[in-house]
Amino acid sequence: MNTKKILLVSTLAILTLFSVQKIAHAQENNTKKGETVIIGKNEVIADDVFATGELIRVEGTIDGDLYAAAETVDIQGTVTGDVLAAGGKVIVSGSVGDDVMAVGGTITLSGADVKGSVRSFGGTVIIDNKTTIAETLVFGAGEADINGRVVRNVVGGAGETTVNLSVGRDVWIGASEVTVGPDAVVGGAFKYSAENDAIVNGKAQILGGITRELSPGEESGRKDVSRQVGMGVGFAFWSYFAALLVGFVLLRIFGSKLHDVSSYIQKSPLKTFVWGFVSLLLTPVALFIIATTIVGIPLAIFLGFLFLFELYCAKIIVGLVMGEFVSSKLKSKSTNIYLNYAVGLLLVYILTNLGVFEFSASMIVLFLGYGAIILAKRELFTQTNKK
């Protein structure tokens, strides 16, 4: 990691933890906003870019990192650093000099040349046969169609997964259905966990062999399955009521202030999502940097516990938003914030426990809730510094 990146990580990490006004201004200088943000073919930006809007299209060159959130993020040109993107559609067909981290409804890599790793989480993940990933592919989706070439490993989970790519090392897939195509070439082992045996084309080449790993339920029999399901349901209820109690206490203590935090999601969900996504990646880095000094160890421990508590509170914040949304849609006359919160939190738990979609839903809840907390801290410290 070069000096520039170390400085960026340190700066954004401090922003994540303390929301200092000067740092916020430094970020705004590199921000592009609008319904449509287009970086033209002949345009070169020698800096990191923060972009939000309905459409973000990169046709030219960004000599740095790209942080983007939009209905559609379309990267056709070159980004020399990392790409962190969130949107309804995320499309990468250009060149990325480091890692790609994408969350969205549909994520497509078409003819992309990624020099680092790819981590993609969405409803549908599509990687065509002209895409090259120089390191590792990690994905989570409702449906995944994986082609192209991955130099190292592939790790993923999806409802339906089609694997028809060249992999230098190992593959591990967890899915309801796994299909291995005729162009698949795996240099190592192919392990998968699925409801049924994988459909493997006879032309596929798997040098390390293909193995289906039985789930704990299959290995232990129906009795153990019932026990596991019972324990899972019991834990889910316990977790819900624990979060409900914590939320009631926070509402009792902070009242309208907690509502103000949740309002960031209602006002600007995409912005809140990106702040949560980026902050969640950078905060552990900041804590590690702080902990490298003897003096900073106690501070790192304290901030670490604060970080974990804020992550726990993320679902509480989203529960408030969901409850108010349902109440408004039903045109309920009830103004009982506790009742609205209970209903909203129940919906959050249902959405985050829907089989193959639970991971994606959990990540969305986490990024939105944590992003709202970060934005609230940022505004608090900005107002404090003005006084």
C-alpha positions in Angstrom: 0.0 0.0 0.0 1.5 3.3 -1.1 1.8 6.5 1.0 -1.1 8.1 -0.7 -3.4 5.2 0.2 -2.2 5.1 3.8 -3.0 8.7 4.2 -6.5 8.2 2.6 -7.3 5.3 4.8 -6.1 7.1 7.9 -8.0 10.2 7.1 -11.3 8.4 6.3 -10.9 6.2 9.3 -10.5 9.2 11.6 -13.6 10.7 9.9 -15.5 7.5 10.6 -14.6 7.5 14.3 -14.7 11.2 15.0 -16.4 13.0 12.0 -14.0 16.0 12.2 -15.2 18.9 10.1 -12.0 19.7 8.3 -11.8 16.1 7.0 -15.3 16.2 5.8 -14.5 19.3 3.8 -11.5 17.5 2.3 -13.7 14.8 1.1 -16.3 17.2 -0.4 -13.6 18.6 -2.7 -13.5 15.3 -4.5 -17.2 14.7 -4.6 -19.3 14.7 -7.8 -23.1 14.9 -7.4 -26.0 15.2 -9.8 -28.6 13.0 -11.5 -26.0 12.1 -14.1 -22.3 12.0 -13.5 -20.2 11.2 -16.5 -16.4 11.1 -16.7 -15.7 11.5 -20.4 -13.4 9.3 -22.6 -10.7 12.0 -22.7 -11.0 13.0 -19.1 -8.3 12.1 -16.6 -8.9 12.7 -12.8 -5.7 12.3 -10.8 -7.4 11.8 -7.5 -9.9 9.6 -5.6 -13.5 10.2 -6.7 -16.7 10.2 -4.6 -19.8 10.2 -6.8 -23.6 9.9 -6.1 -26.5 10.3 -8.5 -29.0 8.3 -10.6 -26.4 7.4 -13.3 -22.6 7.3 -12.8 -20.6 6.4 -15.9 -16.8 6.3 -16.1 -15.6 6.4 -19.7 -12.2 8.0 -19.0 -9.5 7.5 -16.4 -9.5 7.8 -12.6 -6.0 7.7 -11.3 -7.1 6.7 -7.8 -10.1 5.0 -6.1 -13.7 5.3 -7.0 -16.5 5.4 -4.4 -19.9 5.4 -6.2 -23.6 5.0 -5.3 -26.3 5.4 -7.9 -29.2 3.6 -9.6 -26.7 2.6 -12.2 -22.9 2.6 -11.9 -21.2 1.9 -15.2 -17.4 1.7 -15.4 -16.3 1.5 -19.0 -12.9 3.2 -18.6 -10.0 2.8 -16.2 -9.7 3.1 -12.4 -6.2 2.6 -11.2 -7.2 2.0 -7.6 -10.1 0.3 -5.8 -13.8 0.5 -6.9 -16.4 0.6 -4.1 -19.8 0.7 -5.8 -23.4 0.4 -4.7 -26.5 0.6 -6.9 -29.5 -1.0 -8.6 -27.1 -2.0 -11.4 -23.3 -2.1 -11.2 -21.5 -2.8 -14.5 -17.8 -3.1 -14.9 -16.5 -3.5 -18.4 -13.2 -1.5 -18.1 -9.9 -1.9 -16.2 -9.5 -1.8 -12.4 -6.0 -1.6 -11.0 -6.9 -3.0 -7.6 -10.0 -4.5 -5.9 -13.7 -4.3 -6.8 -16.3 -4.3 -4.0 -19.8 -4.1 -5.3 -23.3 -4.3 -3.7 -26.4 -4.1 -5.9 -29.5 -5.6 -7.5 -27.6 -6.8 -10.5 -23.8 -6.9 -10.7 -22.2 -7.5 -14.1 -18.6 -7.9 -15.1 -18.4 -7.8 -18.9 -14.9 -7.9 -20.5 -13.5 -6.5 -17.2 -9.8 -6.6 -16.4 -9.4 -6.6 -12.6 -5.9 -6.6 -11.2 -7.0 -7.4 -7.6 -9.9 -9.3 -6.1 -13.7 -9.0 -6.7 -16.2 -9.1 -3.8 -19.8 -8.8 -5.2 -23.1 -9.2 -3.3 -26.5 -8.7 -5.1 -29.6 -10.3 -6.4 -27.9 -11.4 -9.5 -24.1 -11.7 -10.2 -23.0 -12.1 -13.9 -19.4 -12.5 -15.0 -18.8 -13.1 -18.7 -16.2 -15.2 -20.4 -14.0 -12.2 -21.3 -13.5 -11.1 -17.8 -10.2 -11.6 -15.9 -9.7 -11.4 -12.2 -6.1 -11.5 -11.1 -6.7 -12.6 -7.5 -9.8 -14.0 -5.7 -13.6 -13.9 -6.5 -16.0 -13.8 -3.6 -19.8 -13.5 -4.3 -23.2 -13.8 -2.7 -26.4 -13.7 -4.8 -29.8 -15.1 -5.4 -28.5 -16.2 -8.8 -24.9 -16.3 -10.1 -23.5 -17.0 -13.6 -19.7 -17.2 -13.3 -17.5 -17.3 -16.4 -14.1 -15.8 -17.4 -10.8 -16.4 -15.6 -9.9 -16.2 -11.9 -6.2 -16.6 -11.1 -6.6 -17.7 -7.5 -9.7 -18.9 -5.7 -13.5 -18.7 -6.0 -15.8 -18.6 -2.9 -19.5 -18.0 -3.2 -23.0 -18.6 -2.1 -26.2 -18.3 -4.2 -29.6 -19.8 -4.9 -28.6 -21.1 -8.4 -25.0 -21.1 -9.5 -23.5 -21.8 -12.9 -19.8 -22.2 -13.0 -18.1 -22.1 -16.4 -14.8 -20.5 -15.8 -11.0 -21.1 -15.5 -9.8 -21.0 -11.9 -6.1 -21.3 -10.9 -6.7 -22.8 -7.5 -9.8 -24.0 -5.5 -13.5 -23.4 -5.7 -16.0 -23.6 -2.8 -19.7 -23.0 -3.6 -22.8 -23.1 -1.3 -26.0 -23.1 -3.3 -29.4 -24.7 -3.8 -28.3 -25.8 -7.3 -24.8 -26.0 -8.9 -24.1 -26.4 -12.6 -20.6 -26.8 -13.9 -20.3 -25.9 -17.6 -18.1 -27.4 -20.4 -15.5 -24.6 -20.3 -14.8 -25.0 -16.6 -11.1 -25.6 -15.8 -10.3 -25.8 -12.0 -6.6 -26.1 -11.0 -7.4 -27.3 -7.5 -10.4 -28.9 -5.7 -14.0 -28.1 -6.3 -16.1 -28.4 -3.2 -19.8 -27.5 -2.9 -22.7 -27.7 -0.6 -26.2 -28.1 -2.2 -29.5 -29.7 -1.9 -28.8 -32.0 -4.8 -25.8 -33.3 -6.7 -24.2 -30.8 -9.1 -24.8 -31.1 -12.8 -21.3 -31.4 -14.3 -20.6 -31.3 -18.0 -18.4 -34.1 -19.2 -16.0 -31.7 -20.8 -15.3 -29.8 -17.5 -11.7 -30.2 -16.2 -11.4 -30.4 -12.4 -7.9 -31.4 -11.5 -8.4 -31.7 -7.7 -11.7 -33.5 -8.0 -15.3 -32.4 -7.2 -16.8 -33.1 -3.8 -20.3 -32.5 -2.4 -20.1 -31.7 1.3 -23.1 -32.9 3.2 -24.8 -30.4 5.5 -24.9 -31.1 9.2 -28.5 -32.1 8.9 -27.8 -34.7 6.2 -25.0 -36.2 8.2 -26.9 -36.4 11.5 -30.4 -37.3 10.3 -33.8 -35.9 10.7 -33.6 -35.8 14.4 -30.6 -33.5 14.4 -32.2 -31.4 11.7 -35.3 -30.8 13.9 -33.1 -30.0 16.9 -31.1 -27.5 14.8 -34.2 -25.9 13.4 -35.7 -25.6 16.9 -32.5 -24.1 18.3 -32.3 -21.7 15.3 -35.9 -20.5 15.8 -35.4 -20.2 19.5 -32.3 -18.1 19.1 -34.0 -15.9 16.5 -36.9 -15.2 19.0 -34.4 -14.5 21.8 -32.3 -12.2 19.6 -35.5 -10.3 18.5 -36.7 -9.7 22.0 -33.2 -8.7 23.2 -33.0 -6.2 20.4 -36.6 -5.1 21.1 -35.7 -4.4 24.8 -32.5 -2.6 23.9 -34.4 -0.4 21.4 -37.1 0.4 24.0 -34.3 1.5 26.4 -32.7 3.7 23.8 -36.0 5.2 22.8 -36.7 5.9 26.4 -33.4 7.6 27.0 -32.8 9.4 23.7 -36.4 9.6 22.2 -36.4 12.1 19.3 -32.6 12.0 18.9 -32.8 8.4 17.9 -35.5 9.2 15.5 -33.2 11.9 14.0 -30.6 9.3 13.4 -33.0 7.1 11.5 -34.2 10.0 9.4 -30.9 9.9 7.4 -32.1 6.7 5.8 -35.4 8.2 4.8 -33.8 11.4 3.4 -31.0 9.8 1.4 -30.8 6.0 1.5 -28.1 5.7 -1.1 -25.8 8.2 0.6 -26.4 6.5 3.9 -25.7 3.1 2.4 -22.4 4.2 0.9 -21.3 5.9 4.2 -22.1 2.7 6.1 -20.3 0.5 3.5 -17.1 2.6 3.4 -17.0 3.2 7.1 -17.5 -0.5 7.9 -14.5 -1.3 5.7 -12.3 1.5 7.1 -13.0 1.5 10.9 -11.2 -1.8 11.6 -8.2 -0.4 9.7 -8.3 2.7 11.9 -8.5 0.6 15.1 -5.5 -1.4 14.0 -3.5 1.7 13.2 -4.4 3.1 16.7 -3.5 -0.2 18.4 0.0 -0.3 16.9 1.2 2.1 19.6 1.2 1.2 23.3 -0.5 4.5 24.2 -3.2 3.8 21.6 -4.1 0.3 22.8 -6.6 1.4 25.5 -8.2 3.8 23.1 -8.4 1.1 20.4 -10.1 -1.3 22.9 -12.7 1.4 23.9 -13.4 2.4 20.3 -13.6 -1.3 19.4 -16.4 -1.9 21.9 -18.1 1.3 20.7 -17.8 0.0 17.1 -19.4 -3.3 18.0 -22.3 -1.6 19.8 -22.9 0.7 16.9 -23.1 -2.4 14.6 -25.6 -4.0 16.9 -27.7 -0.8 16.9 -27.8 -0.7 13.1 -30.8 -3.1 13.0 -32.5 -1.0 15.6 -32.2 2.1 13.4 -33.5 0.3 10.4 -36.3 -1.2 12.5 -37.5 2.4 13.3 -37.5 3.3 9.7 -39.4 0.1 8.6 -42.0 0.7 11.4 -42.7 4.2 10.3 -42.8 3.1 6.7 -45.4 0.4 7.4 -47.4 2.8 9.6 -47.5 5.4 6.8 -48.5 2.9 4.2 -51.3 1.5 6.3 -52.4 5.1 7.2 -52.4 4.1 10.8 -53.5 6.7 13.3 -51.2 5.3 15.9 -48.3 7.5 17.0 -46.9 5.0 19.4 -43.2 4.9 18.4 -42.7 1.7 20.5 -45.3 -0.2 18.6 -44.0 1.0 15.3 -40.5 0.0 16.2 -41.7 -3.5 17.3 -43.3 -4.0 14.0 -40.4 -2.6 12.0 -37.8 -4.7 13.9 -39.9 -7.9 13.3 -39.8 -7.1 9.5 -36.1 -6.7 9.7 -35.7 -10.1 11.3 -38.0 -11.7 8.8 -36.1 -10.2 5.8 -32.7 -11.1 7.2 -33.7 -14.8 7.7 -35.1 -15.5 4.3 -32.9 -18.4 3.2 -30.5 -17.5 0.3 -31.3 -13.8 0.7 -30.5 -13.5 4.3 -26.9 -12.5 3.8 -27.7 -9.7 1.2 -30.6 -8.4 3.4 -28.4 -8.5 6.5 -25.6 -6.5 4.7 -28.1 -3.9 3.5 -29.5 -3.5 7.0 -26.0 -3.2 8.4 -24.8 -0.6 5.9 -27.9 1.5 6.2 -28.1 1.5 10.0 -24.3 2.0 10.5 -24.3 4.7 7.8 -27.0 6.6 9.6 -25.1 6.5 12.8 -21.9 7.7 11.1 -23.8 10.6 9.4 -25.4 11.6 12.7 -21.9 11.7 14.4 -20.6 13.7 11.6 -23.3 16.3 11.9 -22.9 16.4 15.7 -19.2 17.1 15.6 -19.7 19.6 12.8 -22.2 21.6 14.9 -19.9 21.3 18.0 -16.9 22.7 16.1 -19.0 25.7 14.9 -19.8 26.7 18.5 
